[in-house]
Amino acid sequence: MPAIINGDGIFTAEGTSTTQGRLRLGEDTDNGTNYVELQAPASVASNLTFTLPSADGTTGQVLQTNGSGALSFTSISGGAQGFVTQATGANVSPGTVNDSFALI
């Protein structure tokens, strides 16, 4: 899998016929050999760019997208919170409930 840095400073990690492109960031070598890796999906319908926020969020915030790739930090508030543990029927969809489900 070739890695390329072009004249515009864009780093590209190409995929192969058997693996996706990956970006691996290693920890300080004094601490070991662990890493954090970002990996592209095996199939992408079109080019996709995520733009990270310019500052860190606060405790408890999560990253959200504007639907066009711009990421920002936001706090989760309102609405029902929990996990769906069981959904029955074929007509359970976001915004409507035509059957039953349980929150824990």
N, C-alpha and C positions, 0 to 999 in steps of 0.2 A: 504494500500500500504506500504509494509515494506521498511525500509531504512537500508542499510547494509554498514559497513565499514570493508573491509577485512584486512588481515595482511599486504598487500602491500600498504595500504592507499587509496584504490580505493573505492569511495563512489558510491553506487548503489541505485537508486530509482526505484524500480520495478513497472511496470504497473499492472493493474488487468484486468479482463475480460471486464470491461466497461470503463476504463480510461488509458491513457498513463502515463509513468513515467514523473515526473516533478521535476525540481530543482527551488526552490523559495528562493530568497535572499531579506531579508527585509531591509528597510531603518532604520536609527537611530531612536530608539523609542521616542526620544525627539521631533522628527519631525512628527510622526504619525505612521500609520500602513500599508503604501503602500509597494509594493514589485516589483521586477523584476523577471519574471519567464521564464525559458526555458522548453519547452515541446517537447517530442519526437512525431513524427507522429504516427498515429494509426497503421500503418503497415510499416515495414522496411524490405527491401529485404535481407540485410546483415548487419553485424556490421559496424558502422560508427564512426570514431573518428575525431574530429576537433582539431587541435593544434593551439592555439592562438599565435599571434606574441609576441616577447619578449619585445617590446616597443610600446608606443602609436604612432599613426600616426600624421600627421599634419592636420591643418584645411582644410576641403574639401576632404580629402582622404576617401576611402571606403575600406572595407575588400574584398579581392578576394581569391579564392581558386586555388590551383594548380591542382585540379581534384583528388587529393589523400588525401585531408583533411587538408593540411597545409595552414593556413590562413596568409595573409600578407596585409599590407596597400599599396594602390596604388592610383595614381591620375588619374582621368578620363580625357582623351584628345582625340582630333581628332574625325572624323566621324560626321555624322548628329546627332544633339541633338534636342530633342523635345519629344512629345508624339504622338503616333498614335491615331488619333481620329476616323478614319473610314477606314476600309479595305474592299474591295469588291472583289468578285471572290473567287474561291476555291484554287488558286495557288499562295498564298502569303506566302513565307517562308524565313527564314534567308538566306542571300546571293543572293537571286533571287527575282525579282519582276515581276510577269507575269500579273499583273493587276495594280490597282491604290490604293494609300493610301495617307492620308494627314497628314503632320506634323504641329504642332502649336508651 
